Amino acid sequence: MSTPPVDHAGVPYRIAVLVHLTDGEGRRLLLHRTKEPNAGMHSPVGGKLEVEDGESPHTCAVREVHEETGVILQESEIHLLGMVSERAFENTNHWLIFVYEATRTIDPSEITSMTMDEGELKWVADKDVVDVGIPDTDREILWPQVQDHSPGGFFVVHIDCGGDSLVPTLHQSHPALRQ
């Protein structure tokens, strides 16, 4: 017997960015999170927009990369890779997530510290991303989109998380610019 539907009206909307940084050797920088959301899991660096200040997603991406890694990116060195909306994530929030990628490789020596209060940074080979422990939405939906659209492509996906399973809808897809 399935559970009755939950009314998600009035659930807060959160806005965040994720930024994929790669080192040119087939690895990307992931944060092994110690804080919610997704404590114990790995995710790209990122964070919430400072909405009270009217911060743009682009500016937030550059700021979050610097705060979490010490890496200084110019705004011209990031590309909007995708937009993800999540309805009723864990029945607590709706999320609007702007997914970016750095357009230049990151030298590991640019990282000022691999540990912070939010967790530990790790370089993970692309082939191992799904095996290091990433959230279900990332493993099932987001990571395949990143693989199909990076570098230089663009996607828009909506994920309904409010039922017994994740229900994705791919609204827009412009695949990666392969060389």
N, C-alpha and C positions, 0 to 999 in steps of 0.2 A: 504494500500500500504506500503510495507516495504521499509526501507531506503536503499540506495545503500551501498555496503560493503565499509568499510574504509580500506585504505592501511596502515598496521601497520609496514611496513619495516622501519627500522631506529629508531623505538621506543626504548628507553633505557631499558636495562635489569637491574633489581635490585635484590640483593641477601640478604636474611634475615633469621632470626631464630625465632621460637616461642618455648617457653618452658612451658610445663604443670607441675605445682607444685601442689601436693595434700597434705592434712593434715591428712590422715588416718581416717577421719570421713565422707568420701563421699563428700568432698568439694575440689574445686580447686581454685587457686588464679588467678583472672582476673583483668585486668587493664581497668578501665572506662576511655577511651581516651579523652583527650582534644585537641590533635593535630592530623593532618592528617598523614598517611591515617586512615580512619575510625573514625574521630572525632565523639564523642557522642556514640560510640559503645564500647563493651567490647571485650577484646581479652586476650590470655595468654601473659605473659611478653615476651619480645624479642626485636629485633631490627636489624638494618642493619649491615652486615659485614663491617669491615674496609678493603676494597679490596685493597686500596693503600698500605697497610702494608702486604698484603698476608695472612691476618688472616683466620684461618680455621673456618668452621661452628661450630665445637665442642668447640673451644676456645671462639668464639663469644657467644655461648650459656651460658657458665660459666660466662663470663664477663657481659653479659646483666642481668643475674639473680642477680649478685652481685650489679651492678649499680642501678637496679630498686627496689631491695628488701632488700639489705644488706646481704642476705643469701650467705654463702660461700659453694659452691659445689666443690667437687673434680671432675676432668674430668671423673673418674671412676664411678661417681654417676649420670651420665646422659646416656640415651639410645636414639639413633636415631630411632624415631618412624615412621617417614615418610618423603617423599619428595613431594612437591607440586609445579607444574609449572603452572603459570597463564599467558595466552596469552591475551594481550590487556586489562589489568585490568583498568577499567574506561577510556579506550582508551588513556591512558597516558604512561603506563609502562607495561613491561612484568616482572613477578616476579618468582624467584626461591626461595622457602621457605623450609628450613630444620626444621622439627617438632621434638622436643625432649620431653622427659619426665624424670623427676627426678626419680631415682630408689630407693630413700628413701623418707619417708614422711617428711614433713616440719612442725616443731612445730611453730605455729603462733607467739610465742615469738621471733623467729629468725628474723622476719621482723622488720627492724629498723625504718621504717616510712611507713604509709599507704597512704601518699600523696607525690607527686613529681610534677615537671613541666609538665610531660606528662599526668598526671591524678591521679586518686585515685584507690588504690588496694582494692579489695573486695574478701572475701571468698564466693564462690557460690556453692551451692549443685549441684552435677552433674545433678540431675533431673530438675534443674531450669536454666541451661545454655542457652537453646534456648529461654527462656522467658525474659532474662535480656537485650536483645538488642545486637545481634551479627551480623556481616556483612552477607549478603546473601550467599556469597561463603562459609562462615563458617557454617551457619545454614543448608544449603542444601547439602553440600558436605564434608567439612572438619570435622565438629563435628561428623557426623555418622562414619567417618573413624577412628577418635580417639577412639570412643566408641567401635568399633569392634576390634581394634588392640592394645589397651592398657589394661594391661601392657605387655610389652615384645614383641609385634608383630611388623610388619613392612608393610608399604604400599607406593605405588608410584601412584600419580594421577595427570593428566593434566587437566586443566580447560580452555576451550576456552571461554573467556569473551567478545569476539569481536563482537558478534551478538546481536540479540534481547533477547537471553536467555543464561544461563550458560550451557555449554556442557562439562560434565566431561567424562574422559576416565580413568578407573582404570587399570593401567599397571601391577601392582604387588600387591599381597595381601597375607600376612602371618598373620593369625588372632592371637589375644591375647593368651598369655600363661595363661590359667585359672587354678586356684588352686582347 
